[in-house]
Amino acid sequence: MNLSIATIAQQINASFEGDASSIIEAISIDSRSLQNSTNTLFFALIGPNNDAHLYLNDVMKQGVTHFVVQYIPKDCHHNVNFLVVEHVLTALQKLAAYHRRLFHFPVIGLTGSNGKTIVKEWLNFLLSPDYTIIRSPKSYNSQVGVPLSVMGIAKQHNLGIFEAGISTIHEMSNLEQIIRPTLGILTNIGSAHDEGFTSIGEKIKEKLLLFKNCELLIYAKNKTIEAFLNPSLKTFSWSFKDRSADVFIQKTSILDKTKLHIQLHSYAFTVTIPFQDDASIENAIHCLMVLLHLGYDRETIEYRMLLLYPVEMRLKIKDGINSTTIIDDSYSSDFQSLKIALDFLESQKQYKKKTVILSDIFQSGLSDEELYSKVSQLIISNKINRVIGIGATITAFKHKFVNCITYETTSAFLAHLDSDFFRNETILIKGARSFHFEDIVATLEEKTHETVLEINLNAISHNLNFFRSKLQPSTKMMVMVKAFGYGNGGFEIAKLLEHHQVDYLGVAFADEGIALKAAGIRLPIMVLNPESTSFSAIIQYQLEPEIYSLKGLRSFLKIAEQKKLHQFPIHIKIDTGMHRLGFEQESIEELIVILRATTRVKVKSILSHLATSDDLHHSAFVESQIDLFEKLSSVLIKELCITPIRHILNTSGISNFAHAQFDMVRLGIGLYGVSNDADEQKKLENVSTLKSVISQIRTIPAGDSVGYGRRFMAEKKTKIATIPIGYADGIARLWGNGVGYVSIHHQKAIILGSVCMDMLMVDVTDIVCQEGDPVIIFGESPTVSEMAEKLHTIPYEILTSISQRVKRVFYRE
């Protein structure tokens, strides 16, 4: 983009004083992005529990001088330009709508419940030989993501592909004005976000608003959808069953592929696609319909459709060799997604040294000179220490990068790679699919067995914001990352929480906090169960201990005296009825006497813990705890003349006893997508998915047994799959013998016989599968809550039981 401040102010109805001739080249909403610069216009968005206006001074330090705001903060510098609007998000959307109107090429708009991002990526692949395409990066399809995507349109583009996602009514009209699609695609309508709509009809009606000004809509013929279609909207439909559809399709399976028999009026031909699952087939047909509409010949369609590939929509974090962290984005290479990947690298880097392995970038629409100048500037702004370029074009422009090594091919790089080439650094691996950068990832990744626990960082962000939305603006938030982040991984989650600017982290023991501090986490960390032997280490690493007894306080003060500490932060825990840890009412007076007599420590917070916040049958007991906490903490505050942070609410307390937020709350299991309330559970996203693979398949006759103790006896011919995960990985033995199951290709496979130390066996008699196929141990099905209920335990135990030998893979959609 290249717009003057005067033009922008006019389009977003902003009041403005300053230099109206300034030219804006980029927009930003992220105060932490290293890509912010003097030519950036920063939009200070206000969310349910976050206000970017509070961080404007941080953005100014990056050189930004132009801001769209709803108010001008008192402490901001005066040598910057403020465009004051009534609503910042609306202003962002207005600017994007204006920017879209400057261009007159075809735009494909996609919406639906499932498949939007895959169809978009496949269309980009299928059409990119003939068009210079601008598309939504990753899954940028929200009220914020769509305008950011559309603002990327530039003069070199001649086709746009944008997806639109909504979660409730009154959202699609905004997105339609921004995207203004000329060709529409309605993908699968499923149950995602059903809670935002009163009926499936309301959901369909809202989604169809995206196409109200379209020239043509592509969709799978469906009477329910057609009941809501505008009769004046021209459509191009397909079906497997209804021969009245514009395109009638029959399918047959051939090995691992599917042959589609296409009938378009009197014209018939076949197309082969490299998938057999229903979702991929449906997504591929939507792409096929676009090719038919655009008039592609049969040979081109057949050739390109056969080349479709599984789309990886995730940025994955993996442990690498030689104390490295790998960010795996090895299936795409375009300028827009590079910017996103570099921001993700900064938010998740574990080591100060940052390396980028980058392939040639295709279909940018820019000259190579202009493109690699922009890439070089992006690398510099993100303070990347080393660049490894792979490809003939990036090799030719090696001179534009500082500290850059290049290779013509991936194989040439791997041939020169030695064991000490990477060490103590964070490595972003980003390449176009044709470069097969997955081979680089496989070489650099730390080798572990095939069972992995995948942690969805988007889901953690969603759950964090869900609980934040329940808080008063002034309420602080501590997030618990104890027990290795409830089994999900400590550092990576702590880094994400630091990125989201939570106020405190909570750990159980000092070694957990020390590991986080040693890895570079700067947030204050409270140690909830400090042992007296760890006090010296707590002081050394600037952790903050919870003090819950007079003995513990005297022990800490003894060390504080030796080290000549002054006002070292401590946290006083009061026992209000949990009867686990904490000062009881009778000891408060002596506590006050000790604290009055010292300046070695400072009471940073006063806390207690609720025993039954998840069970409303005991709400009277909770209220008595809250009342006692109010009483005792008030005595401490008055007698010590202090203004500490007070906190008593845990996850369930946040939802059930919102009136007792005090100054801070402590979010625990809710962050990881687990709630005791069925309605609330629907609004949380699954964070952890434990995956494995099928090691071996065998068929046994009736009468044969499976596993130790012959606890399963086959009553009929049975097909058995062995999975390489067992109780040493954290799977309870009680989950075996027909109690539990795993999911294979979305079908339940019952566990047969006893769970072994390293393996379990399941019944796949009625499931089409083969060795090497993926297996879901828990995630969407079964959920950890479902497992906990059957095992008569709690989700905490399921999550925290997963062994450290199970590799954690963190990813962002």
N, C-alpha and C positions, 0 to 999 in steps of 0.2 A: 504494500500500500504506500501511497505518497499523497497525503492530504494535509492541507493547512489547518492550523488551529481554528481559524475563522470559519472554515467550512464545517469542521467537526462541531463547533459550538452551535452553529445554526441548525445542523441536522439533529442534534440531541436536545435542543431547546435549553441550552446552558447559559447562565449568566457568567460573564467572563470579563476580567480586566487583565491586560498584559499585552505581550507581543503576539498579535494575531497572525503574523506572517510565518511563524515557526512551522516547520514541516515535520509531520509525524510519519515514521516509517514502520513502526511496530506498536502493538498494544500488549499489555500484560495485566494479569490479575494476581500474580504470585509475587509477594514481597521478598521471597527467598531465592528467586531465580537469578542466576548470575548473568542471564542474558539481558537484563534491564540496562538501559543506557540513556544517553541524552536525547535520542530520537524516539524514545518510548513514551507512549501515553498510558499511564497507570490508572486502572479502574478500581476504586476502593470499594469492593463489594461488601455488603453486610449480610451475613447469614443468620441462621436461628440463634447461634451462640458464638459468633465470631465477627469482628468488625475490623476490616483492613485499615480503617482510618487510624487505628491505634499503632500501626507499624509504618506510617508514612515517613517518619524520620529515618528509618532503616533503608527505605527505598531511595530517599534523597541521597544517602551516602553512596549509592551506586551510580549517581549522576543523573537520575531522573528529575526533570524539572516541570513536567506536565502531568496534572492529576484531574481525574473526574471524581468528584466527591459530592456527598449529600450535606456535609458541613465542613468547615475549615477548623481543624484541631487548634487549640490555643497555643500549644507549644511548638508548632511547626514554623519553619523558617519563612521569611517573607519574600525571598528572592526566587520564588517558584510560581508557576501559573496554575490556578485552580479554576476548573470548569464546574460550577455548582449546579447540580440538577436535583430534581425531586426524588428520583430513584435511580441508583447507579446501574442496576441490572437492566432496567428498561432502557437506559441510555446506551448501554452496550448493544442491546438488541436493535435499537433504532439505527445506530451507526452501521451495524452489520447489514441491515435491510437496505440502507442507502448504498453501501458498498456493492451489494448484490445487484442493484438496479443499474450500476455503471457498466454491466457486462450483459451481452445479449446472445451468448452461446447456449446450447442445450444443457439442461441440468436434470439429472436423475435423482428423484427423492424416494427414499425407502423408509417404510415404517412397518411395524408388526410386533409380535411378542418375542419371536425367536428368528435367528438367521440373518438379521440386518447386516451385521458387520461382515459375516462370511460372504454374503451376496455382494456387498460393496467391494470387498477385496478381490473376489473372483472376477467381477466386472472390470475392475482396474486391470487385472492380468489379461483378460480377454480382449479389451479394447485399446490397451496402451500402445500396441504397434501402430495404431491408426490415429490416435488422439493424444494431445497433451492434457493430462487429466489433473484436476484438483479434487481431492476427496477428503472426507473426514479422517483425521489421523486416529488410529486405534478405534475406540468406540466413543468418540466425542459426539454424543447425540442428545445432550441435555439442554436445558434452558441457557446454560453457560457454554457448553461444549459446541453447540451449533453455531452461535455467533463467532466464536473463536475460529472454527473451521472455515466459515464463509469469508472471514476477514483475510484468509490466505489467498483468495483469488487474485491473480495477477494477469498482466496483459498477454503472457505467453500461453495461457490456458484456453482451450476451446471445447472442453467438456467438464462438467462438474458431477460428482457423485456424493451425495450427502445423506446421512441417516438421521432420523428423528425418533427419539424415544420419549415417552411420556409415562407418568405414573398416576395421573388423575385428570379430571376434567379441567377445561379452561387453560390448557397448556399448548395444544397443537396450533391454535391460531397464531400465536407468537412465532412459532417455528416456521409455519407456512409463509409468513411475510418475509422471513429471512431467507429461506431456501428458494422459494418460488419455483418449484419444479415444473419442467415442461413434460417430463415423462415420470409416471409414478409406478412404484412396485409395492404391493401389499404382501408381505411375507406371512409366514405362519402366525395364526392367532391362537395363543395358548393361555396358560394361567398366570404368567408372570405379571406382577403388579395388579392382580385382580382386586386386592384390598382397596385400591384407589377408585373403584367403580362400583356402582350399585348393581350392575348387570352386565352380561356379555354384550348386550345391545348398546348400552351406553359406551362401553369400551370401543366397539367397532365404529360407532358414530363419531367419537372423538378422533380416532385415528384417521378416518376418511377425510377429515378437514384438511389434511395435508395436500389433498389432491383436488381441491375445489376449483383451482384455476389450471389444472393439468390439461394437456392436449390428449393424453392417453393414459389409462391405468392398466397395468398388468397384474393379474391375480389368479389364484386357483379358484375355479368356478365353485360357488357355494351359495345356496339359497339364503342362508342367514345374512351373509354379507350383502347380497343383492337387494335385500329388503331395505337397506339403508343407502344404497347408491343413488346419486343424483341421476335421473334419467337422461340428462343432457351430457353426461360424462361419457366420452368414448372409451370403450374397454377392449382388452385383448386377453381372453381367458384361456385356461388350459384345464384339463381334467384327465384322471385315470378311468372315470366311470361314466361321465356325462358326455355323450357324443354330440350334444348341442354346443359344447365349448368350441371356441375358435380353433384350438389345437387339441386333438385327442391323442393320448399317449398310452402305450402299453409297454410294460417292462419285463425283461427276463434277466435272470442272474447267470453270469458266466464266470466261474472261478471267483476272483475277488473284484470283479467289475459288474456293471449293469448295462445292458443294452436297452436303449429307449427307441421304441418304434413310433415315429412321429407322423401324424396325419394332419396336414394343414390344407383344408379344402380338398382338392384333387391331387395335391402334391404330397408324396410320402417318401420318407427316407429313414435311416437309422443312425443313431449317435451312441457311442460308447463312452461311459464315464467311469473313472477308477474308484467307485464307491459302491457299497451295498446297503448302507444304513438309510432309513427313511428320511432323516433330516437332511443328509447330504444330497440325496436324490432330489428332494423338493427344492433345496437351494440352487442346485445345478439347473433345474428346469426354469426357474425364474431368470437365470442368466441366459439360458437358451432362448427364452422368449424375447429378450432384449435383442439378441443377435438376429432373430427372425424379423423383428420389427424394423431393425436398421438395414435390412436387406442383404445381410451377409450371405455368400454363396454356400452351398452344401459342403463343399470340400473344406473350406476355411472353418466352418462350424465343427465338422467332424474332427479335424486336426486339433483345434484349440481346446475343445471340450475334453478330449482325451488327456490333455496335459494338466487339467485341474489338480490341485494338491490340497492336503489338509492345511488349514489356516491356523497358525499359531498367533493368538491374540494377546499373548502374555509377555511381559518383561519378567524373566525369572532370575532370582538371586541364588547362586550356588557356591558352595565351598570349593576353592581351587587348590591346586598343588602349591607347595612352598608358601603357605600362609597368604593366600590370595583370595579375593572375592570376585566371582565372575557374575556379570550381569549379561544374561543371554537374550539377545534380540537378533538372533542369527538368521531370520527369514525375511527381513525387509530392509530396504535401504532407500529412503527418500528424505528430502530436506526437512519436511515438517515433522516426521517421526524421529529424526535425529535430534531435533530440538527437545522433544519430549523425553527421549532416552537420556540425554545429557542432564536434564533437570532431575530425572530419577537417579542417575548416577550420583549427583551431588547430595540428594536426600538420603541415600543409602550407603555412601562410601564408608568403609571401615578403616581404610588406610589413607594417609595423606597423599601418597603417590597415586596418580590417576592415569591410566593408559586407555587409549581407544584403538581397537582393531576395526578398520573401516574398509569396506569394498568400494568399487566404483559405484556411483549413484546414477541411476537410469531415469529416463523420461521426466527430467525436471523442466524441460521447455526452455532452459537457459543455455547460453553458450557455456562451454566447458570453462572458459576463463572466468566468467561471472559466477558460475556455480561454485567452483573451488575457492574463489575469493571469499564467497559467503561462508562456505564450510570452514575455511581457515579462520575467519573472524569469529565464528561460533566456537571453535576449539579454543581460541585465545581467551574469549570472554568467560569460558567455563574453566579456565586455568588447568587445562590438561597438560600433564608432564611429558607424555610421549604419544606419538601417533604411529601406528603400523598400518600402512596402506597396502591393499591388495587389489590388483587390477592394472591393466595397461594405461587407463586414463589417469587415475590418481597417481600412478608412477610418473607420468609426464608432467604433473603439476606438484611434484614433491617439493619443489623450491618454495611453495607458498606456505609450508608448514615448518614450524620450529621443532627440532629433535624428532625427525620423521625418518622411518625406514620403510622402504616399499619393496614389494615382490609382485611379479607379473601374475602369479597364480597362487591359489591356496596350497596346492601341493608343494610349490617351491618354498613357501613359508614354513610348512611343516617339516620339509626336508632339512632346513637350516635351524630348526628349533632344538635347543638343548635344554637340559634339566634346570639350569639356573637362569634362563632367559627372563623369567618372571619371578618376583619374590616380594612379599610384603607390599602389595598394591591392589587397588581395585581396578578391574579390567572390564570395560564395556566392549562386547563383541557384537558388531552390527554389520550385517552384510546382505546383499541381494541374494535371493534364493539360489540363483545359478552358481554362486561361489561356494556353496556347501560348507558354510561356516560351522554347521553342526559338527563337522569333523574336528574343528579347532576346539569347540566346547568339549567334545569327548576326550581330547588329548589333555586339556588343561584341568578338567574337572577331577576333584578328589574321588577316588574310586571307592564305592561302597556297594552293598548288595541292592537288589532291584526294588526293594520295598522303600517307599518314600512317603513322608508326610508333607503334603502341599499346603502352604498357608497363603490365603488370598488377602493381600494387603489392601485391595479395594474394599473388601468386606470389613476389615478392621476399621478402616476410615469411616465407612458407612455406619457401623455400630457405634463408634465413638461419637459421631455427629448426632446419631439418634438420641443417645443419652444426654449429650450436651444440650439438645433442644428442650430437655425437661428442666434445665437449670435456670435460675435467675442470672441475669448478665454478670452480676458481681460474684457469683459463686465460683470458686476455684475447683480444679479437678485433679485428684491424684489417681493414677492408673497403676494397678497392681501388675507387676511383671515377675512376681515370685514364681518359684518352682519352674524355672526355665520358661517363663511366659506361659504358665499353665500347660507346659509340655510343647508349646508351639515354637519356642526359640526366643532367647532373651534379647540379644543385641539388635537383631533386625527389627523387632517390634518396638524396642526402646527408641531406635533411630527414627522410626516412623512417627512415634508419639512426640519426639522432640521436634520433628518437622511440623507437627500439628500444634505445637506450642502448648502442650498440657503443662500444668504447674508443678507437679511432683510425680516421681515414680516410687513405687513401693516394692521392696523385696523382703524376703523372710530372714535371710542370714547375710552376714557381712560378705562372704565370698561371692555371692551373687552380685552385690553392689560393686565390689572391687573389680570384678570382671567387666562390668558395664563402664565404670570409670576408666579402666585401663584401655578399653576399646574406643574411648573418646566421647562418651556420653557426657554432656555438660549439665543436664537437668539436675536439680537437687533430688537426692535419693534417700528415702527413709528406710532404715533397717528395722523391721517390726519385731524380730525376736533376737536381739543381739545378745551374744554370750559375753561374759566379762572378759574372757580370754581374747576376744576380738576387738576390744575397745581401742587399743593402740593402732590397729590397722584401720579402724573406722576413722580415727582422727587423721591418720596419714593420708587417706584417700578422700577426705572431706565428705564422708557420708554423715548422715544424721540419725543418731540412735533413738529408738523409742525406749523410754525409761518407764518401767512398770512396777518397781519395788524400791523400798528404802535401801536395801542392800545393793541393788544395782546402781542406784544413784550415788551412794557413797563410794562404790568402786570406781565409777566413772570420774567423780570429782577428785579422787586420789590421783588418778592419771592426769587429769586436767591441771591439777596443781603442779605436778612434776614437769609438765610440758609448758607451764605458764600460759595456758590458754586464756582468751578473753572473749566472753560472750559467744562461746561455741554453741551452735544450735542443737537443742534436744527437743524431744516430743514426749509429753507426759500423758500416759494412758491411765484412764480411770475405769475401774470395774463397776459397771452399773447393773450387773445381773448375769453376764455371760459366765462369770466365775472361772475364767481361764487365766488371764493375766490382767494386771492393773492395780492401781492404788484403791483400796477400799475406803469408804467414808471415814472410818475411824483413824486412818493414817494421814488424812489431808492436813490436819493441823501440824504434825511433825514435818510433813513435806514442805509446808510453807516456811517453817522455821529454818530448815536447811537451805532452801532456795534464797531466802532473804539474806543469808549470811555469805553469799558468794557472788562474784561477778565472772566466775570462770565459765558459766554456762548461761544460755538465754533460752527461755521457753518459747520455742518457735510455734508449737501448736499443742493443743489439748485434744485428746481423742478418746473415744470409747467404741465398743463394738456391739452391734445388735445381734441377739441370739436367734430371733424368730421373724426377721423382717419379710421372709418369703411365705409366711403362713399367716393369713389374715385372721385365722381363728385365735391367734395369740396377739392381736393388735393391742389389747389392753396392756399386756406385758411390755410390748414395745414402747407404748406411750409412757409407761412408768420408767423405762430406761431413759427415754428422752428427757423426761422431767427431772430425773436425778442427775443426768448429765448437765442440764441447764443449771441446776442448783449448785453442784460441786464446782463446775468450771467457772461459774460466776464468782464463787468465793475465792478461787485462785486468782482470777483477774483483779478483783477488788483488793485483796490483801497484798498482792505482789506488784500492783500498779502496772500491769502489762496489757498488751493488745495482741494476743496470740490468734492464730488460725484455729477455729474449732471445727471438728468434724466427727460425725458418728455414722453417717449413712453409707452402706455398702450398695451393691448393684440393686438388690431387691428394695432396699430402703429408698433409693432414688425414685423408683416407680411408685412405691406404696405409701411413703411418708414424706412427700415433697415439702411439707411445711417445716421439716427439721433439717433443711440444707445447711444451716449455720453459715460458715465461711467457706467450707470445702466439702466435697464428697469423695468417696473412694470407689472407683469403678473396677470391678474384678471380672468375674466370669461372663458378664454381659458383653464385654468387649469382644469376647471370642465366640459370640453368637448364640449363647445359651441363656434362656430365661425360664423361670418357674411359672410364668403366666402364658397361657396358650395364645391369647390375642397378641401379646407383646412378642412372642416367639415368631409370629408371622411377619413382623416388621424388621426382624434381625436377619442378617445374612450369614450363611454358613462360612466359617473361616477355614476349618481344617478338614482336609480330605486325605485319609490314609489309603495309599494305593500299593498294589503289588502286581504280580503277573502270574500266569499259569506256567508252572515249571514242567508239568507232565500230565498227560491224559491217558487213562487206561480204562478198559471195560472189564468188569468182573461178573461172573455168573451168579445166579441165585445160590445162596448158601455160603458164599465167601464173606470174609470179614474185612474191616478196615481199621487200621491203627492199633495202638497199644490196648491190651486187655480185651480185644475183639468186642468192643462195646457197640459196634454197628455190624449187623448181619444183614446182608442183602437178601431181600425177599424176591427179587426179580433181577434180571440182567440190568446192571447199573453202570453208567459212565461216570468215572471219578476224575476230578482234577485236583492236583496237588499245588498248593500255594506256599511260597517260601516266607511264611511269617508264623510266629508261634508265641508261646507265653514268655519267652526271653525278649520278645519285642514289645510285650505289654498286653497281649491278648489273653484275657482271663480264661482259664481252663473251663470255667463254668459256662462259657459261651459256646462250647462244643456240644456234641451228642444231641444234635437236633434242636437245641435252644436258639442258636444264632444262625446268621446267614451272611453271605457277601453278595455283592451285585456284579454280575458279568453281563455286559451289553444290556443294562437296565433290567435284568431279570434276576430274581432271587435264586441263589444257589445255597442250599441248606448245608451246614457244616456236619459232616459225618464222623462219628467216633470222637476220640479225645483230641483236644488241641495238643500238639507236640511242642517241644521246646522251640524248634525252628520252622515248623511246618504245620499246616492244617489241610484237611481234605474236604472237598465239597462235591455235592451231587450236581452234575451237569447233563444228566440224561436227556432233558428236554431243551437244552440250550445249545445253539449252534456256536461253537467256539473252537479255538485251536491253541496249541502251545505258544506262549508269548503274548497272548491277548491280555489286556489290562483287567485288573480286578479292583473293585472298590471295597475296602474293608469297613470304613465308615466315612460319612460325609453327608450327602443328601439322602442316601438310603443304603444301609441303616444310618440313622442319626445317632449321635452320642447320647442324646436323651432317651431314645428308644432302647439302646443297649443298656443304659443305666437302669431303666425301669425293669427290664427283664432280669437283670443281674442283682436287683435289690440294692443298688448303690446310687451314687450321684455322678453327674457328668464330669465333675472335677476329677474324680478318681480315674475315669476312662482316659481323659486327656493327659493327666500327669503320669500315667503309667507307661506311656509310650517310651520305649527305651531310647537312650542316646545313640545307640548303634543304628537307629533308623534315621536316614538322611532327611534333613529339612530342606525343602525347596520353597523359597518365597517368590511370589510373582505378583505383578500388577497387570490388570487387563488393559 
